[in-house]
Amino acid sequence: MGKDDKRQKIIEGLIAAISIKRKVLEEEDLDRAFEIQEFYNPPRPLLEILVERGMVEESACQSLLEGAKSLLRRWEDEELIEILCEEERISPEEAQEVRNLRDAARERGEWIPMAGRLVDQGKVGLDDLLSIRESIIFEGRINGRLRQARGPSSVKKYRTGQVLAGYQLGDVLGEGAWGVTYQAIQIGLNRTVAVKLMQSDCVGNERVVERFRAEATLAGQMNHPNLVHVHDIGDLDGQLFYSMEFVEGVSLAEILYDETRLQVPRAADIVVQMAKALQHMHGHNVVHQDIKPENILIRPDGIAKILDLGLAMKIGEEDEKEGSIVGTPSYIAPEQITQTDILTPQTDIYSLGATFYHMISGQRPFQGNSPGEILHKVAHEEPEPLEEIDFTIPEEVVRICQRMMAKDLNRRYREMGMVVKAFEKLWMLEV
């Protein structure tokens, strides 16, 4: 991510914080807007989405944007002073003198750029100043202030080193709709694990509690090298948690963000690993329903793991959300849109095919200006032909991907074993 992208992301975080503070938006509205933003590559501006969705009046946008930029300037100035103090290039007394000048100007309704004053005083050179400003953004010094400005999460946060139910918690690994995942030490066995703790505000939501419990239970029934193993499930005064295997690595989504696309052999290897893991799940009559690059973790040694069984369902199990669309628009199978009562292993085959398409083409199979537009394309259109994106992609690879993503279930591979065999044949041909 370039410095301009990083800066824009911080400004949008500040717009979110200011919107909440001014009661322009609720947390749920912002979360939905950020979720919509993920469908676009490159991402659309947050304010553009908020206006388009009728969440914010267009007349309020300029005020929000200027407020965010002004706050970021003040934060950058404050971080600059702290860095110069840490490096002993100015004394605490000199730092306080500059702050006093800033505060006095603010009372008069003026703004004095502290950076410019320090340059004028010879405390820092212009080139050095630019380098420090860039480090402030890239080294994440602003992030703590941003989190504080956005306000507390709905999850009760625990301190590093705190012990809960026999687990000593460490750093936060990630935060999702239902909970926060921590790196932790299981004290009794002295092993590193990951602990997922349910959102505190979900404790009274019976549906979420049951889905959280089902996610842990389904994952605990699986035992495959390409699935994250669940060790234990517990309850902290009604707040569910479960512990699982800690896996070092990065998501496939992060890899694609950095590299755009993968060479066919590397992409095929990931697909085969995922196909074998999903074949194991299907053998337990479980369909994942949300295969996508964000839910695939790649270890440094190349081993791939499927993450997040939050939408996984038993085949034949009644879903209380029946009739609603479940999955991620760019990777969802057509039948998940047009026939929401259909749940078969072929659903995962399609999503894995869409992920394969993304890996070797460098783009999602379907894109649009809204989730609804993307869903319409998934249901009624074909993706851009791979051979037109890159004529060097082998014909047999194109055919495998097309069959995995066939809208007609009679043309799509019936089960994951057929997908694995197709790739094994591909390797025999030394493609």
N, C-alpha and C positions, 0 to 999 in steps of 0.2 A: 504494500500500500504506500503510495507516494505521499509527500508531505502535504500537498494540497488536499488529497483525499482524507488524510488523517485529520487535518484541520477542519474540513467540512464535517466530518463525523462528530468531532467535539462540539462544533457550533450547533449541530442538530441535537446533540444531547442537551445542550444549554437551552435550546428552544423548548425542548420537552420539559426541562426543569422549570423554566419561566412560565410555561403554559399551565403547569400544575399549581405553581405558587399563586398565579393570578386567577386561578379557577376557570381558565378558559377551556381546559380539557380535563377529563378523568383519566386515570391510569389505564383503564381498559381501552379507551379510544386510542391512546398513544401506542399501546402494545399492538393493537390491530393495525395501525398505520405502519409501524415498523415491520410487522409481518408482511403486509402488502409490498413494502419496499423491497423485500428479499426476492420477489418474483422478477425483478428487473435487473438486467445486466447491460450497461452499468446502472447502479441504483438511481432512481428518480429522486429529486429533492423532496425532503419531508414535507415542507410547506405546500408544495404543489399537490401532494397526495391529500393533505389535510383539507385543502380548499376544494379539490375535486370531489371528495367524499362528503362535503358539507359539514365537516367537523369544526372548521374555523372560517370566519368571514375573511374575504380577501383584504378588506380594509385593515384587519388586525395584523396581517403578515409583516408589514414593514416595521411595526413597533416591536414585534417578537424578534425579528432578525437583528434590528439595531440593538435591542437589549442584550441579545446573545453575544454579538460582536463586542459590545462595550464591556461586558463582564469578562470575556476572554482576554481582552487587552489588559484589564486590571489584574487578572490572575497571572498573565505572562509577566507583567511588571513586578508583581510580588515574588514570583518564582525567581526572576532575574536577581532581585536583591538577595534572596536567600542563598542562591548559588554563589554570588560574589562574597557574601559573608562566610559561607562554608570554605571557600578558597582563600579567605583572608585578604581579599583584594580591597574590601572596604571594612571599616570597623562597625560594630553594632551601633555606635553613636551616629556614625555617618548614615547608616541605613535608616535609623529612626528619624534623622533630620529630613531625609527625602520623603519618608512616609508622612511626616507632619506637614510638609509643603503640599503633598497630594491631598491630605484631608482638608486642609484649609481651602484649597482650590475647589474641592468638591462642595464645601459649604457655600461657596460663591456661585455654584452652578457651573464651574469650569472643570476641565480635565487637563492635568499636566502629565505628559508621558515621561515617566521616571527614567525610561531607557535613554531618551534623548538628553535628559539632564545629566545622567552619568557619563554619557559620551562627551558632553560639553565640559565636564569637570575632569576629563582625562582618566576616569576610573576604568573605562573599558573602550577598546577600539571598535570601530564600526564593523569590521569583518568579524571580530571576535563576538560582537553582539549578535550578529546574524547566526553564527554557529551555535551560540548558547540558546537563542530562541528556537532553533530547529531541534536541539536536544530536549528542550522543555516539552515539545510536542511528542517526539519519538520515544523518549524514555519514560513516558507515562506519568510525568510529575503532575500533570493536570488532572489525571483520572480520579485521584482521591477527592479532589475538590468537586469534580463532576458528580461522583457518587453521592457525596454529602448534599449537593444542591438538589439532586433528583429526589432525595428523601429516602427513608427506610424501605427496604423490600418487604413484601408481605410474609417473607420467611423469617422466622426468628433466627438470627445469626448467632453462631457460637464461636467462642474464642479459640485461636490456635492453641493446642495443648489441652483443651478441655476434654474430660472423659465422660462419655455417654454410653451406658450399657456395655461397658467393656471395650469401647473403641476410643482411642485418643485421636481427636480430630486435628487435621492439618489444614492445608490450603484448600480453598474452594476451587473445584475443577470445572464446574459449570452450573448453570441455573436454567431451569425450564419452567413450563407452565405449572407443573405439579410439585416441583421440589428442587432442592439444591444438592449437588453431589460434592462430597469432600474427599480428599485423600486422607487416609487415616491409618493408624496402627491398631491391629487387633491384639490387645495386650496379652491375652491368654496364650496365643500362639506366636506372638512376636513377628507378625507378618504384615506387610503393607497391603491394604485393601482400599476399595472405594466404598463410601457410604452415601446412599441417597436418602435424604430426609424429606418427608412430605411437607408441602407448604402449610404453615400454621393456619392460614385462613381457609384451608380446604378440609380441616378436621371435621367440621359439621356437614360437609357436602357428601352425602351418602354415595352418590354416583362416582365422584372422584376417588373416594376412599376405596370403593370396590374395584375401580379400574387400577388404582395404584397397587392394591393387594394382588389383583390378577396378573399385572405386569411382573411382579416379583415371583409369583407362584409359577407362571408359565416358564419364565426364564430358569427357575430352579429345577424344572423337570428336564431341562436340556443338558446334554453333555457332549460338546463338540469343540474341537480346537479352534474353530472360527466363530464361536459364540462366546460372549462374556459369561463366565460362570457366576452364579449367585450362591453365596455361602449361607446366608441366614436372613430371616425377616423378624422384626421386632416391633415393639410398641412403647412409646414414651408418652404416657398419659393421653392416649388417643392419637398421638402423632406417629404415624407409621414410618418405618425406615427399613431398608434392607442393605446388607453388605454384599459386595461382589468383588470379583477379581480386579485388581488394579492393572491397567494396561497403559504402558508408555507408548506414545505415538501421536500422530496428527490425523485429522479427518481427511477423507478423500476430497471433501469440498475445499479444504485449505490448500491441498496439493494442486487442485485444478485452478484455484485462484492465483497461485504463484506460477504455475507452469502452463496454464490454459488447456492443454491437451496432453495425452500420454501416447507413447508408441504402442502399436497394436499388441505386441507380445506382453508388455507390462499390463495393459488394460485387460487382456484376455486372462492373464493369471489371476487378477483380482476377481474377475467375473466367475471363474471356475471355483475359487475359494468360497465366494458368496453362494454360488449355486449348491455346493456341497453342504454348506451350513443350512441353507433354506430347505434342501432335500431332507435333512435331519429334522427340521421343524415340521415339515409337511408330514413326515412319518409319525409325528405325534398329533396329527390333525390340527396343526396350528398354522395360520397364515399371518405373515408379518404386517402387511398392508401399507407399509411406509418405507420401502427401500428407496434410498436416495443417497447422494454423496455425503450429506451431513451425518448420516447414520452408519457410515462405514469408517472404521478406524484402521489406520495402517501403521503397524509397528516398524521400528527401524530395520528389522530383519526382513521386512516384506510381508509378514503374516498379516492378513486382514481379519478384522472382527466386526460382526454386526452389533450395533448398539440400539438401544431404545425399543423396547417391546411395548411401549405405551398404547399402541393401536392394535397390537396382535390379538387375534380372535381364534377361538376353537371353531373348526368347521362344523356347522350345524347348531352352534350356540346362538341363542336369541340375543340380538343386540338392541338395547333400549334406544339406541340412536338410529334404528332402522329407518330408512327413507332419507337420511342425510348423507352427504358426501364425506367420505373419510379418506385422508391422504393428502399428498402435496401436489398441486395442480400440474406442474411440469413433468411429473413422473407417475402420475396416477393412471391406472388402467381405464380404458373407455367404459367397461362394464361397471366400474365403481361410480360412474356418472349417470349412465343411462339405465342400469339395472342394479340398484343398490342392494338388492337382496341376494345377489350372486356373490359367493365367496369361495374361491377355489385356489389351488396352487398356481393356476395360470395368471392370477392377479399379480403375484410376486414375480413371475417370469416376465411379464410386461414391464414392470417397474425396474427390474434388473436390466432388461434390454434398453430402457430409456437411459439408465445410468451408463451403460456401455456406450450408447450413442454419444452421450455428453463427453465421455472420456476420450473417444477417438476423433470426435469432430471439433471439440473445443467450445461447444455451445449446447444449451438445452434443446431438446427436440421440438418443444413448442414454447413460444414467447408471445407476449401481448401486453397491452396497456392496462390490463386488469385481470384478476383471477378468473372472472367470468369469461373473458375473451380467450384465455388460455384453455379453460375447460371446454369451450365450444370447439376449439381447434383439435384438442385431444379426441373428442367424440366424433368429429365430422371431417377432419382433414388429415393429410399425411405429412410427416416431417420432411424437411428439405432433404433430397436424396444425398446420401453420404458420398457417392461418387462425384457429385457436383461440388461438394465442399472440398474434397481432396481426392483427385483421380488416382492417387497412389494407394489408397486403401484397397486391399485385395477383394476380388469379387466374392469369394467364399465368406469373407468376414462380413461384407455387406449383406449377403443372403442370411447369415445367422442372425444378425441384428434385426433384419426385416421380419424374420419369422418370430423372433422373440416379441416383437412389437406389433404383430398382426392384430388388427381390430377383430377379425373373425376368429372366434375361439377354435373353430375347426382347423384353421391354418396355423395357429400358434402352437408351439411345443406344448404337449399335454402335461409333462412333469419334468422336474429339474434334472433327472437322470439323462433325459434326452439332450438337454443343454450341455451337460458335461461331456457326453459322447460326441456331440458336434464339435466341441473345441478340441477334444482329443484327436479327432480325425483331422482337424485343421493343423494341429502340430505335426501329425504324421506327414502332412503335405509340405511341412516346413514353410508355412506362410509367415 
